[in-house]
Amino acid sequence: MAGYNVALRMKFEQRCPECGESDFVEDHSSGDLICRSCGMVVEAHVIDERSEWRTFAEKDKESADPTRVGGPINPLLKDGGLSTMITGGKGVDKGLTSSLQRMQARTDSGAGDRSLVAAFREIGRLCSDMSLQDVVRHQANEYYKEAAEKSRSVRGRSQAAVYAAVVFMACRQQNIARTFKELCAYAPQASKKEIGKMYKSIVADLRLKETGGWLSEAGSNHPANYMRRNMSKLAMDNADMRRGVGLANAALPQSGPETAEHAPWHGKSPPSIVGAVIHVVALLPTASRRPSLEDISKACGVAEATIKAVYRDMYPHLARLFQKMDRALVNVEDAAKLPAPA
């Protein structure tokens, strides 16, 4: 019943021991039941038996926020994140309370959960600093819990590297392009080498199939996922971004029999290929902007020499790659107009 509450029930079941009246008011903030006549607190810390609710209202609105049930249940924790705590209260024997608290401490099996909560907090901070979506944070939490249970590599190692590695794995799983170098900027306690090594160790321990290609059980790491983000740093327009994505997909097909074909640029890191593709797009007659090789290098986080090397590998094949792309994006004849690699 929606209007059923503790004060109404007590009105018919109990009288004030001080004045004998049965007119009570309930203080919801403290859970106290107070006699209207003499002000005596008849019951303390009363449990409200009305139905629970949650709200998804925006905090900046002036409407009332009826939330009082706390956070949602976390299935990654043994108790769902809803642990019980024994506290004292008015009229409660302090010695009994202390004894119960000591007994609970001895039998408490939540030590593992406490370490998980601490790890989830750090992973959440890292995701927040990198402006990553909640779905990435949840995925990273799942990877961390599984790694903590199954992977020997995470024990006794730098936890900063572990947090960064599982966030990188979650980004790959959600097709969100992030590099080890970017993670280092937000987790300075871990080096790029430590994060990369930890990532490989966790993938191996969890027996995720890392085939060496762009798609695996560890998620997608295709250069096309990095294209728009890096080209936007160079203020290139949407048409250039579409050309970049199209060329990346032509160079590294994600499906079909062509995925088995080997090309000279296979095995190169995604940022290296992204840099070379952006360099090609910037040299086309239709380019909205022509960023220098130095600007491309800074945007992609790779050395100029690396971009030149990948461009040198791709140059003889550009006409064939252009043929695979949408004709509205690029002219095949433009491949012959591009400068030869130095």
ZICOR-V208930 format. One record per pair of residues at least 24 apart in sequence whose ideal C-beta (glycine too) atoms are under 6 Angstrom apart, sorted by sequence separation. I is the first residue (numbers start at 0). GAP is how many residues later the second one is. D is the distance in whole Angstrom. If there is no record, write none. Layout:
BEGIN
[[I | GAP | D] [I | GAP | D]]
END
This chain:
BEGIN
[[15 | 24 | 6] [223 | 24 | 4] [118 | 25 | 6] [222 | 25 | 5] [223 | 25 | 5] [274 | 25 | 4] [15 | 26 | 6] [139 | 26 | 5] [142 | 26 | 5] [163 | 26 | 5] [273 | 26 | 5] [314 | 26 | 5] [82 | 27 | 6] [139 | 27 | 5] [159 | 27 | 5] [274 | 27 | 5] [278 | 28 | 6] [159 | 29 | 4] [160 | 29 | 4] [247 | 29 | 5] [270 | 29 | 5] [311 | 29 | 4] [139 | 30 | 4] [159 | 30 | 4] [164 | 30 | 6] [246 | 30 | 5] [270 | 30 | 6] [271 | 30 | 5] [310 | 30 | 6] [138 | 31 | 4] [163 | 31 | 5] [167 | 31 | 6] [270 | 31 | 5] [275 | 31 | 5] [157 | 32 | 6] [274 | 32 | 4] [278 | 32 | 5] [160 | 33 | 4] [164 | 33 | 4] [243 | 33 | 5] [135 | 34 | 5] [138 | 34 | 5] [160 | 34 | 5] [164 | 34 | 4] [271 | 34 | 5] [275 | 34 | 4] [77 | 35 | 5] [135 | 35 | 6] [275 | 35 | 5] [76 | 36 | 5] [157 | 36 | 6] [161 | 36 | 6] [125 | 37 | 6] [160 | 37 | 4] [164 | 37 | 6] [243 | 37 | 5] [272 | 37 | 6] [135 | 38 | 6] [213 | 38 | 6] [242 | 38 | 5] [271 | 38 | 5] [275 | 38 | 6] [134 | 39 | 6] [5 | 40 | 5] [122 | 40 | 5] [121 | 41 | 5] [125 | 41 | 6] [239 | 41 | 5] [267 | 42 | 6] [44 | 44 | 5] [225 | 44 | 6] [229 | 44 | 6] [43 | 45 | 5] [174 | 45 | 5] [264 | 45 | 5] [43 | 46 | 4] [171 | 46 | 6] [172 | 46 | 4] [171 | 47 | 3] [222 | 47 | 4] [152 | 48 | 4] [176 | 48 | 4] [225 | 48 | 5] [239 | 48 | 5] [264 | 48 | 5] [171 | 49 | 6] [176 | 49 | 4] [220 | 49 | 6] [263 | 49 | 4] [264 | 49 | 6] [174 | 50 | 6] [222 | 50 | 4] [283 | 50 | 6] [150 | 51 | 5] [222 | 51 | 5] [236 | 51 | 4] [152 | 52 | 6] [176 | 52 | 6] [235 | 52 | 6] [235 | 53 | 5] [150 | 54 | 4] [234 | 54 | 6] [146 | 55 | 5] [282 | 55 | 5] [129 | 56 | 5] [128 | 57 | 5] [233 | 57 | 5] [125 | 60 | 6] [75 | 65 | 6] [233 | 65 | 5] [232 | 66 | 4] [75 | 69 | 5] [229 | 69 | 5] [229 | 70 | 5] [250 | 70 | 6] [249 | 71 | 4] [249 | 74 | 4] [249 | 75 | 5] [245 | 79 | 4] [245 | 83 | 5] [242 | 86 | 5] [241 | 87 | 6] [242 | 87 | 6] [178 | 92 | 6] [180 | 120 | 5]]
END
